[in-house]
Amino acid sequence: MLTYVAVVVEPAALPPDSLVTLPVRRTELARGEAMSAPRSIGVEAVLEHALRHLAWLVRDDPAVGRALRGWHGVLGEFEPEPFRSLL
């Protein structure tokens, strides 16, 4: 499975009801075993993973940090985690 997340500039105007705002809640990442995938992966876990990845990139990659300057506060709540089976 391959997923993407994109950060886009908020448009000046959109057709009414074309987007729905939903809160992003913290959730546990989907975890499998060292040699197997998780049994299921929820949408919230995919979004959590994407935000953790962006949080890592804004800290580690100067170009991403500049491009997402307005996101640092939000992404500061998300901590990248190592693969637990390697710990």
N, C-alpha and C positions, 0 to 999 in steps of 0.2 A: 504494500500500500504506500502510495506517495501522496502527501498532502502539501499544500502551499498556504501561506498567509501573506497578504499584501497590505501595506500601509499606503493609503492614497490621500490626496488632498481633498478635504471636504468640499463638495461642489457648492456653489453659491445658491443654487435652487434645485430642487428635485420635485417630481410629481407627488402630489399628496399621497400618503400611505404607501410609498414605494419602498421604504425601509422600515424595519422594526428595530427599536432599541431594546436590547436585552442586557441584563447585568452579567458580568463575567465573575463567576464565583470560583474560589479556589477549590480544587479537587485533587484527589490523589491521582498520580500518574498511573496508567495501566502498566502493570508489572507482570512479566512472565517469569520463567526460570532461566538459568544460564544457557540452556540449550533448547528452549521452547518459547514461543510467543504467548502473550496473554490470551486467555480464552475469549475475551471480548474487549473492545475498546470503544468507549463512549465518546460522543462529540465533545463533551466537556473536557475529557482527557486530551484530546487532540488539540483543542484550543489552549489548554494549560501548557502543553508541551511547546506549542508555537510561541507563546508569550515568554516562557522561560528561555527559549532559544533567542528571541529578540533581546531579552534582558542581558544575555551573555554577549550578544553582538554589539550592543550599544556601549558596553564597557570595554570590549576587546578590540573592536574595529573602529578606528577614528572616523572613517568615511560614514559608516552606519551611525555612529554617535552624532555626527553633524546632521545627517539627513533626518534623524529621528529626535532632534533636539527637544521638541515639545513633548516627547513621550517618556523622558527620563523619570519623571515623578511616578507615572503609572507603572512603568516597567521595573522600578526600584523595588516593588513589592514581590517580584518574582525572582527566585534564586535558582540558578541552574543546579542540577543534581547529577552526580556521576552515576554510572550504571551500578546499582547496588550489589549485583552478583560479583563484581570485581573488588569490592571492599572487604 
